[in-house]
């Protein structure tokens, strides 16, 4: 345990200088949004400073800070999940595709562009809850247990709704592919 204020402040400054880039990279990996990362990183460091007395071993500071950062990110998603839509993400997803000008590459690019448009159109036709579940599970790579905590649902409910959302998505995708 950190007893004195001077030791606590020194430990905080040392941890901040050592772990700040690690926390930034870690939060960016979780969220994918650099503006949001700045806010979450600031919140993480506030909590670290407040709870510095609870740190029992100075060598275990990195996993402890990482756990706090993860908790801050999940807390943000729990608060924001009601207003979160996936339309913003699906509009920008995959727009930076590059290709070399050979005929085979051009054909591959056209096929990939067609598939991309098909995937996005099928995704947009889903209900908002289905979009959110698929996005959280397969794009953000959040486990069903964490999704259930974020959405205040049972794990089995999340899994069954995710399964139904994927079935609906596959059906819509096949229908769009046949029509085109």
TACOR-V359701 format. One record per helix or strand of 3 or more residues. SS is the DSSP state (a for helix, b for strand). FROM is the first residue (numbers start at 1). TO is the last residue. Records with the same first field share a line. If there is no record, write none. Layout:
BEGIN
SS=FROM-TO + FROM-TO
END
This chain:
BEGIN
a=5-31 + 34-50 + 52-54 + 58-80 + 87-92 + 103-125 + 128-139 + 144-151 + 155-179
END
